[in-house]
Amino acid sequence: MAWNEPGGNNQDPWGGGNKGDKQGPPDLDDAFRKFQDKLNGMFGGGRKGSSGGGGAQSGSSSGMFIGILILAAIAYLWNAVYTVDEKEQAVILRFGEYHSTVGAGLHMYFPPIEQKFQERVTELRTYNLLQQMLTEDENIVEVSMSVQYNIDNIQDYVLNVAKPLVSLEEATQSALRHVVGGSEMYQVLTEGREVMGVEVRERLQAYLNNYGSGLNVAKVNIESAHPPKEVQAAFDDVIRAREDEERAKNKAQVYANKVVPEARGQAQRIIENSNGYRDEVVSRSEGEADRFVKLLTEYKRAPDVTRERLYIETIEEVLSKSNKVLVDVEGGNNMMYLPLDKIMQSSSNSAMPSKQLSTQDLNEITNRVTEELNKRVNSSRASGGRVSR
C-alpha cells in the first residue's frame, strides 16, 4: 500500500511525517533547511531550539562564511601552484614588471600580484606561407614556403612584442617579397630556390632581432615556386625553349672544344714548318755565299784549274739526272748513245723472265758506263773532247 493512499501509515519519504489529511509533493523549503542544518553542524554551527532562533541563524551564517573562505583558499592554492615541463619556461611578472624566469619543476606564484606566462621554448614550430609575388623582371610567381622557428628568449618574447606570432608572419612576408623582388623569374623557378631560402632566413632573422621578439628562425624551406595556373602553359613553353637553347650551346661548346685545339695545332705546325723553311733557306744561302767567296778566292789563285773543276762538277750533276747519255770524242767518227730509259722499259716488257734486268743490274750498267765515260773524258782532256747529253 502506498504511503499516501487511504488507510496507509502516512509515512512521507521526504520526512514530512503525518500531515493529517493534507496530501501533496514534498516541501522543498523544509529539505533545504535540513541540508543547511547539516552544513552548520559540520562547521561548528547548529540550531539550539526554537527559543534561540536568532542565534541559530547567526551561527549558520558564520559557518557558511568559513566554508567559503576555505574553498576560496583551496581554489587559490590550486591555481597558484603550477608545473613547468622540461621543454618549457615561465616568466613571472610582479605588479606588471619582470620578476624572474623559472625552469622545469614545481613552482608557485601569487596572483593577482604576479602574472605567469608559460611557453614551450625548445619545440620547433612551423609557419606556412603561400603568396603570389612580383619578380625583378616583372613576372608573377607563386611561392610556397615554410618557416621553422622556436622561442630563443622567453623574456623578450613576452615583454617586447605584443603579438610576436603576428610580427613573425608579417616579417616573413616582407623578407620573402624583398628577396623575390630582387631575383629574376628563371632563378626563382629553377636553381635559385636554395640560395633564396638562405637569403630569406638571414633577412627574417635580422627583422626579428630588430623587433626584439625573442624568436629564432631555425630553417626556411622554399617548398615550391611556379607561375600562376592561368599562364602555366606559356611558362612551360618558355622553359622548354631555354632548355633547347642551353642544349644547343652545350653542343656548340663541345664542337668548339674539339675544333679549336686542332686548328691551333695545325696553325702551330705551319708556323714551325715556315720557321724551319726560313732557317733552311737562310742557312743554304749563307752556305752558298760562303762557298762562292771561297771559290772566288781559289779561282783568283788558279783560274784554269778552277774552271775545269766547275765544268766537271756541272756535267756530273747534269748527267746524274738524265736517262740518255751521248758521248762524243773529238776526232772520232763514232758517238756512244746509251738509252737508259729504253733499256729499263725493254727489260720490264720482255717475255723471258730470265733476261729481265733488275734494279741491281741497271745500277751495275750505270756504274760501268760512268767509269767508261770518266776514262774517255780523261783521255780526251788534252785533245779538247766534249761530253754532252
Sequence and secondary structure as in RCSB ss.txt:
>XXXX:A:sequence
MAWNEPGGNNQDPWGGGNKGDKQGPPDLDDAFRKFQDKLNGMFGGGRKGSSGGGGAQSGSSSGMFIGILILAAIA
YLWNAVYTVDEKEQAVILRFGEYHSTVGAGLHMYFPPIEQKFQERVTELRTYNLLQQMLTEDENIVEVSMSVQYN
IDNIQDYVLNVAKPLVSLEEATQSALRHVVGGSEMYQVLTEGREVMGVEVRERLQAYLNNYGSGLNVAKVNIESA
HPPKEVQAAFDDVIRAREDEERAKNKAQVYANKVVPEARGQAQRIIENSNGYRDEVVSRSEGEADRFVKLLTEYK
RAPDVTRERLYIETIEEVLSKSNKVLVDVEGGNNMMYLPLDKIMQSSSNSAMPSKQLSTQDLNEITNRVTEELNK
RVNSSRASGGRVSR
>XXXX:A:secstr
  TTSTTS    TTS    TT   S  HHHHHHHHHHHHHHHTT     STTHHHHHHHHHHHHHHHHHHHHHHH
HHHHHEEEE TTEEEEEEETTEEEEEE SEEEE  TTTEEEEEEESSS EEEEEEEEEE TTS EEEEEEEEEEE
ES HHHHHHT S HHHHHHHHHHHHHHHHHHTS HHHHHTTTHHHHHHHHHHHHHHHHHHHT  EEEEEEEEEEE
E  GGGHHHHHHHHHHHHHHHHHHHHHHHHHHHHHHHHHHHHHHHHHHHHHHHHHHHHHHHHHHHHHHHHHHHHH
H HHHHHHHHHHHHHHHHHTT SEEEEE TT S EEEEEHHHHHHHHHH S GGG   HHHHHHHHHHHHHHHHH
HHHHHTTTT EEE 
